[in-house]
Amino acid sequence: MVARGTRRGVVGRAAGGMRPASRMATRTPRRPRALPTFREYLTSSENSPNTGGLSSVLQTLSEACVEIQREVDLAPIRAAAGKGSNATSSSSSSRNASGDEQKELDLVANEILISRLRECPSVAIGASEENDEIIQMSEGTAGAEGKSYAVVFDPLDGSRNVECNIPVGSIFGVYEHDEALGVLRPGRDLVAAGYVLYSSSCLLVLTRGDGVDGFTLDREAGEFVLTHPDLRVRERGQIYSVNDARYWDWPQGLRDFIDAIRRGEGTGGGGQYSARYVCSLVADVHRTLLYGGLAMNPRSHLRLLYEGFPMAFVMEQAGGKGVNGKTNLLDMTPSGLHQKTPVFVGSSGDIAELLSYGDVVQTSTKTYSV
């Protein structure tokens, strides 16, 4: 007799323990075969404005991020078992060139990207948020189009969030290699950019200057498949993303803008805005891309080359904008590898209204411990 409220079959499993792992694994759903893989997307003539070298660079980046996803998944297990890196512990080299505290998982992700990119003949040089100087890769001479490339990246954005299981990500941008210019060039020179969001699913978002597409990792197959073609951000949204605990440190223009959209008095006429803030740039930008509105850090805190440029390029290619509070981020030229900048990205209507308030950049040098 089965007790009331108990489904048939469940009691037997409870008495005998969990179903064997081998039987559980056989129930993993398979993705539809119609979905093109990332490799197929890159090599298809319909979707590929650049062939050969650039495609191999992007494929290499995608494979490196699959490895990083595994490291993010395993980090808490390894830490609990006393084996391998602890994502939340500081490394012996406590701070990078940007002044951020380095976690061990930052260095693991950085090493994965560098190692992978060094195996790609089309990559000549790289620049990482975690390295002080330019990284020499290969000769960078391969590629059917006869071009080589420079790759800039933030290997693991938001690593402080891993311990509490909040989404983190990797950000990258790709330039055609110019030996004289290196990577200290305007964001307009980028030929590709994107990010990978490590969350409930693992999502890669990419632009090659011809729109924005999104790919979800098939964890069983170990490859990304096209799931979000032709991503477009709304003209106006109803969500803003910023750490507004810093409200009293902001300039009056930014306070007035936030007050207006909170009250539903913005020029968009869409009603009151809601606040959503993860403090993980990839997560906050991705939500903004899907739902509209704007994500921002009003002080000079984010790296122009590794975060500002790629996110602005993605957002602009999706129909939005990215600014530093005064001018378009993509029109800036970095003065150094680790130059910092305010970042405001999102729906074009929301960015235009923000800029109409004039004074929106936090200029104080105040620092925060949390």
Secondary structure, 3 states (H helix, E strand, C coil): CCCCCCCCCHHHHHHHCCCCHHHHHCCCCCCCCCCCEHHHHHHCCCCCCCCCHHHHHHHHHHHHHHHHHHHHHHHHHHHHHCCCCCCCCEEEEEECCCCCEEEHHHHHHHHHHHHHHHCCCCEEEEEECCCCCCEECCCCCCCCCCCCEEEEEEEEECHHHHHHCCCEEEEEEEEECCCCCCCCCCHHHEEEEEEEEECCCEEEEEECCCCEEEEEEECCCCEEEEEECCCCCCCCCCEEECCHHHHHHCCHHHHHHHHHHHHCCCCCCCCCCEECCCCCHHHHHHHHHHHCCEEEEEEEEEEHHHHHHHHHHHHHHCCCEEECCCCEHHHCCCCCCCCEEEEEEECHHHHHHHHHCCCCCECCCCCCCC
